[in-house]
Amino acid sequence: MQLSKILAEIDQEISRLEQARTLLAGDAPAIKKTRKAKSASADAPVKRKKKRNLSPEGRKRIAEAVRRRWELQKKAAAK
């Protein structure tokens, strides 16, 4: 498990424990969890993002950049 995931889980647990302590101690009102409200009209069409296409030239540039990166990593590892 990655360190960042472990730290995030610990932070979440601390938050839950602090909320429980607040509720038990009666220090402050309960914290309400909110959810996103559904759209007012169920008939409204869902807007979807337009799919982005990559040109063959752009794909080639990215492939070359990745190859150069791999070469640099191999050279660095060989040293």
Protein Blocks (a to p, Z undefined) as FASTA:
>chain_A
ZZklmmmmmmmmmmmmmmmmmmmnomaccdddddddddfblkbccdddddddddfklmmm
mmmmmmmmmmmmmmmmmZZ
